[in-house]
Amino acid sequence: MTQIRQYLENNKDAMIEILRELVAVPSVQGEAEEGFPFGKEPARALSIMLEKCREAGFAVENVENYAGSADINDTEPELAVLTHLDVVPAGDGWSSPPFELTQDGDKLVGRGTIDDKGPAVAAFFAAKAVKEFGISLKKGIRLIFGTNEENGSADLAYYRSKHTIPPMVFTPDGEYPVINAEKGMLRIYFSTEFKDGLIKGGEVINAVPKYCTFDIKTYENGEVSQIYGKHHGTAAHASTPEKGNNAITEFLSCQGYLNPVIGRLSKLFPHGELNGKSCGLGFRDDISGDMTCVLSLLNTKDGRLCGGIDIRFPLDRTKAEISGIICEKLRSAGFEIDSCEGVEPHCTDENSTFVQSLLKTYERITGDKGRCIAIGGGTYVHEIEGGVAFGAEFPGEDGHMHSPDEFITVENLLKNAEIMAEAMIEICG
């Protein structure tokens, strides 16, 4: 057993207790107040974490409750470990109280345990181990704790307006071995006049819709009639639509021929098509694979039919190119574009010394082959040049992130801390 691992084993109970304290804070985004940009609870979680860092002898700064930092040594920081302390709402279906840390065998269950309070605790104890062992570091290390990752990362944008981010950044807010490539993303909202009834499909733009209900007029053989019903699908994240079944496009395929507006939309979004080919898209590259295009929202409001589309596009395409193609297709079909926003793809060179050092550390600690992977989702470092995701989930692991009974195992809490500590030494020692 390494010296670092032994230290973590000796401090296992302390790690769990700090995680328990953080999980007890329901740090879901709340109403902004003076001094509390995302509400009081995210700020409270940040205050707890920074106080732990202060007690450990780190140089601490709270950046107006947007984010906070802790430097573990006096040298100018060249490596940052970026985590967040805000969480998504608990939702239903839990087998134990979501904001109470419950230990079930090796599992530590509670909202935020894997995303991202558990990894934040692991990063803190990794830094503590490096500091307490007096390991000589040539480069500075900074822990950065955010409070708005789940709702747009305005925390990080504000922090970066006040401070320069160190040149090397990893976030344990993804998966191992290393996520170095992330597809570009577009979110498009469109609408058209619609006087033929009511439709409600989808809840959020970044998820495959599970339900679509309708009560609409149909026109067949010169006769007007009213039909109503509900289509059931399977929810999934919009970056992995192959894991779901889209209730909205199923509705379009079944009822499209009976209503002209629905029919125009059904031609652009055939049920089962996941890459946007019928919208003039369908691109792919060898690194990030096929693009995805999900019609995830379709609702009637004030005499209009309003839709939302989530697109994840390959590394070799641009936001302007993709948006130009699909927006023109929508306009040609009689729809107005209400908004179109997104981000370019993100890719960090897998052959960089930084990435290779992370892979080397991962291989040494786990015994598994290190490799870089590309994803359709976006991590906390998507808009940080040179940033990568490094952990916290291991290959084949599912910690129920954003779902009921979210968890991290005690073993993986310790292993994450061990890997991060060894990475700090590898890169900065």
Secondary structure, 3 states (H helix, E strand, C coil): CCHHHHHHHHCHHHHHHHHHHHHCCCCCCCCCECCECCCHHHHHHHHHHHHHHHHCCCEEEEECCCEEEEECCCCCEEEEEEEECCCCCCCCCCCCCCCCCEEECCEEECCCCCCCHHHHHHHHHHHHHHHHCCCCCCCEEEEEEECCHHHCCHHHHHHHHHCCCCCEEEECCEECCEEEEECEEEEEEEEEECCCEEEEECCCCCEECCEEEEEEEEEECCEEEEEEEEEECECEECCCHHHCECHHHHHHHHHHHHCHHHHHHHHHCCCCCCCCHHHCCCCEECCCEECEEEEEEEEEECCEEEEEEEEEECCCCCHHHHHHHHHHHHHHCCCEEEEEEEECCEECCCCCHHHHHHHHHHHHHHCCCCCEEEECCCCCCCCCCCCEECCEECCCCCCCCCCCCCEEEHHHHHHHHHHHHHHHHHHHC
